[in-house]
Amino acid sequence: MKFKLKDVVRDMLFEEEEKPKDEPKEKPKKGEADIEASTGSGRYAAGVKEAGALAKEDPKLLMKNLGIKSATGSNDIDKILSLLKQALTGADAMKTVYTGLSTIQSGNKSGLKITVSEIKANSGVKYIYHTLVGARNSGILKIDSKIQVENSSGTIIIYQGEKRTWDK
């Protein structure tokens, strides 16, 4: 059987881009709260991997690129809202991709809802996840609770608690 080099390379690239439904999460440092992402299936948009590398290796540069200077608020969701408002108004790419940010309620839980355009919601979830991890790693975001970032029917939901408990 003959293989064409371009087909082998293409298969390797596509295989690398395929991600499991729930990604292994970045481990927080001792004493830090955890941030988890549930993206759903499918490939990510270009640049997602690079944002993840920056969040891990040079989080201060990521924060500078996004225009994030601080995260203020009385609770973790307020801090994340403050941080995301800066990111969604400071970086042109973020303005284009994320078209809405609002607070929402589900039972006695409060969270954030972000609408996405130009890219699929799973890529949007991953970018937001990298933004939050980068903010935590840079020392800007200090949270006390476990934070979930999820794809919920094409929108992004951010809330406190265990994975997939927003509607429960």
LOMARVEX-641844 format. One record per residue (C-alpha): residue in one letter; x, y, z; chain. Coordinates in Angstrom, 1 decimal. Layout:
<recs>
<rec A,<X,Y,Z>,A>;
...
</recs>
This chain:
<recs>
<rec M,<0.0,0.0,0.0>,A>;
<rec K,<1.4,3.4,-1.0>,A>;
<rec F,<1.0,6.5,1.2>,A>;
<rec K,<1.3,10.1,0.0>,A>;
<rec L,<3.3,12.3,2.3>,A>;
<rec K,<0.7,15.0,2.2>,A>;
<rec D,<-2.0,12.6,3.3>,A>;
<rec V,<0.0,11.3,6.2>,A>;
<rec V,<0.8,14.9,7.3>,A>;
<rec R,<-2.8,15.9,6.9>,A>;
<rec D,<-4.0,12.9,9.0>,A>;
<rec M,<-1.5,13.7,11.7>,A>;
<rec L,<-2.6,17.3,11.8>,A>;
<rec F,<-6.3,16.5,11.9>,A>;
<rec E,<-5.6,13.8,14.6>,A>;
<rec E,<-3.8,16.4,16.7>,A>;
<rec E,<-6.7,18.9,16.3>,A>;
<rec E,<-9.3,16.3,17.4>,A>;
<rec K,<-9.9,16.9,21.1>,A>;
<rec P,<-11.8,14.8,23.6>,A>;
<rec K,<-15.1,16.2,24.9>,A>;
<rec D,<-13.6,17.1,28.3>,A>;
<rec E,<-10.0,18.3,28.2>,A>;
<rec P,<-7.5,17.6,30.9>,A>;
<rec K,<-7.5,20.8,32.9>,A>;
<rec E,<-4.6,23.0,33.9>,A>;
<rec K,<-3.7,22.2,37.5>,A>;
<rec P,<-3.9,25.1,39.8>,A>;
<rec K,<-1.1,25.8,42.2>,A>;
<rec K,<-1.5,24.8,45.8>,A>;
<rec G,<-4.1,27.0,47.5>,A>;
<rec E,<-5.7,28.2,44.2>,A>;
<rec A,<-9.2,27.3,43.1>,A>;
<rec D,<-9.8,25.3,39.9>,A>;
<rec I,<-11.1,26.4,36.5>,A>;
<rec E,<-12.6,23.7,34.2>,A>;
<rec A,<-13.8,23.8,30.7>,A>;
<rec S,<-16.4,21.6,28.9>,A>;
<rec T,<-16.1,22.5,25.2>,A>;
<rec G,<-18.2,19.8,23.5>,A>;
<rec S,<-16.9,18.1,20.4>,A>;
<rec G,<-15.2,19.4,17.2>,A>;
<rec R,<-12.1,21.1,16.2>,A>;
<rec Y,<-10.9,24.4,17.5>,A>;
<rec A,<-10.4,27.6,15.6>,A>;
<rec A,<-6.9,28.7,14.7>,A>;
<rec G,<-5.0,30.3,17.6>,A>;
<rec V,<-6.6,28.3,20.4>,A>;
<rec K,<-3.5,26.3,21.0>,A>;
<rec E,<-1.3,29.4,21.0>,A>;
<rec A,<-3.6,31.1,23.5>,A>;
<rec G,<-3.2,28.1,25.8>,A>;
<rec A,<0.5,28.1,25.5>,A>;
<rec L,<0.6,31.8,26.3>,A>;
<rec A,<-1.7,31.3,29.3>,A>;
<rec K,<0.7,28.8,30.7>,A>;
<rec E,<4.1,30.2,29.6>,A>;
<rec D,<3.7,34.0,29.6>,A>;
<rec P,<0.3,34.8,31.2>,A>;
<rec K,<1.3,38.5,31.8>,A>;
<rec L,<1.8,38.9,28.0>,A>;
<rec L,<-1.6,37.4,27.4>,A>;
<rec M,<-3.2,39.8,29.9>,A>;
<rec K,<-1.4,42.7,28.2>,A>;
<rec N,<-2.6,41.6,24.7>,A>;
<rec L,<-6.2,41.4,26.0>,A>;
<rec G,<-6.1,44.7,27.8>,A>;
<rec I,<-6.7,43.1,31.2>,A>;
<rec K,<-5.3,45.0,34.2>,A>;
<rec S,<-7.4,43.8,37.1>,A>;
<rec A,<-10.2,41.7,38.3>,A>;
<rec T,<-12.4,43.4,40.9>,A>;
<rec G,<-15.6,42.3,42.6>,A>;
<rec S,<-17.1,41.0,45.8>,A>;
<rec N,<-17.3,37.4,44.6>,A>;
<rec D,<-15.7,35.2,42.0>,A>;
<rec I,<-18.3,35.7,39.3>,A>;
<rec D,<-18.1,39.5,39.8>,A>;
<rec K,<-14.3,39.3,39.4>,A>;
<rec I,<-14.6,37.3,36.2>,A>;
<rec L,<-17.2,39.7,34.9>,A>;
<rec S,<-14.8,42.6,35.5>,A>;
<rec L,<-12.0,40.8,33.8>,A>;
<rec L,<-14.1,39.7,30.8>,A>;
<rec K,<-15.4,43.3,30.3>,A>;
<rec Q,<-11.9,44.5,29.9>,A>;
<rec A,<-11.0,41.6,27.5>,A>;
<rec L,<-14.1,42.0,25.4>,A>;
<rec T,<-13.6,45.7,24.9>,A>;
<rec G,<-9.8,45.8,24.9>,A>;
<rec A,<-8.8,43.4,22.1>,A>;
<rec D,<-10.3,43.8,18.6>,A>;
<rec A,<-10.4,40.0,18.0>,A>;
<rec M,<-12.4,39.6,21.2>,A>;
<rec K,<-14.8,42.3,20.2>,A>;
<rec T,<-15.5,40.5,17.0>,A>;
<rec V,<-15.9,37.0,18.4>,A>;
<rec Y,<-17.7,37.7,21.7>,A>;
<rec T,<-20.8,39.7,20.9>,A>;
<rec G,<-22.6,39.7,24.3>,A>;
<rec L,<-21.8,39.4,28.0>,A>;
<rec S,<-24.5,39.3,30.6>,A>;
<rec T,<-25.3,37.9,34.1>,A>;
<rec I,<-27.9,35.1,34.3>,A>;
<rec Q,<-29.7,33.0,36.9>,A>;
<rec S,<-30.6,29.4,37.1>,A>;
<rec G,<-32.4,28.5,40.3>,A>;
<rec N,<-30.3,29.9,43.1>,A>;
<rec K,<-27.1,30.0,41.0>,A>;
<rec S,<-25.8,33.1,39.2>,A>;
<rec G,<-23.4,33.1,36.3>,A>;
<rec L,<-22.3,34.7,33.1>,A>;
<rec K,<-23.5,34.1,29.6>,A>;
<rec I,<-21.4,35.0,26.6>,A>;
<rec T,<-22.7,34.9,23.0>,A>;
<rec V,<-20.3,34.0,20.3>,A>;
<rec S,<-20.0,34.8,16.6>,A>;
<rec E,<-17.5,34.1,13.9>,A>;
<rec I,<-16.2,30.9,15.6>,A>;
<rec K,<-17.9,27.8,17.1>,A>;
<rec A,<-18.9,27.9,20.7>,A>;
<rec N,<-16.4,25.1,21.6>,A>;
<rec S,<-13.5,27.3,20.4>,A>;
<rec G,<-15.0,30.3,22.3>,A>;
<rec V,<-15.2,28.2,25.5>,A>;
<rec K,<-11.5,27.3,25.1>,A>;
<rec Y,<-10.4,30.9,24.5>,A>;
<rec I,<-12.3,32.0,27.6>,A>;
<rec Y,<-10.8,29.2,29.6>,A>;
<rec H,<-7.3,30.2,28.5>,A>;
<rec T,<-8.1,33.8,29.4>,A>;
<rec L,<-9.2,32.8,32.9>,A>;
<rec V,<-6.3,30.5,33.5>,A>;
<rec G,<-3.9,33.1,32.2>,A>;
<rec A,<-5.4,35.7,34.5>,A>;
<rec R,<-5.1,33.3,37.4>,A>;
<rec N,<-1.5,32.4,36.5>,A>;
<rec S,<-0.5,36.1,36.1>,A>;
<rec G,<-1.9,36.8,39.6>,A>;
<rec I,<-4.7,39.1,38.4>,A>;
<rec L,<-7.5,36.7,39.1>,A>;
<rec K,<-7.8,35.3,42.6>,A>;
<rec I,<-10.8,33.0,43.0>,A>;
<rec D,<-12.0,30.9,46.0>,A>;
<rec S,<-14.4,28.5,44.2>,A>;
<rec K,<-14.3,26.0,41.4>,A>;
<rec I,<-15.3,27.7,38.1>,A>;
<rec Q,<-16.9,26.0,35.2>,A>;
<rec V,<-16.8,27.3,31.6>,A>;
<rec E,<-19.3,25.4,29.4>,A>;
<rec N,<-20.8,25.3,25.9>,A>;
<rec S,<-24.5,25.4,26.4>,A>;
<rec S,<-26.4,25.2,23.2>,A>;
<rec G,<-24.0,27.5,21.3>,A>;
<rec T,<-23.5,30.0,24.1>,A>;
<rec I,<-20.9,30.1,26.9>,A>;
<rec I,<-21.9,29.8,30.5>,A>;
<rec I,<-19.5,30.5,33.4>,A>;
<rec Y,<-20.6,29.6,36.9>,A>;
<rec Q,<-19.3,28.3,40.3>,A>;
<rec G,<-19.7,24.6,41.1>,A>;
<rec E,<-19.2,21.2,39.8>,A>;
<rec K,<-19.1,20.3,36.1>,A>;
<rec R,<-22.5,20.2,34.3>,A>;
<rec T,<-24.5,21.4,37.2>,A>;
<rec W,<-25.8,24.7,35.8>,A>;
<rec D,<-29.3,23.5,35.0>,A>;
<rec K,<-29.6,21.2,38.0>,A>;
</recs>
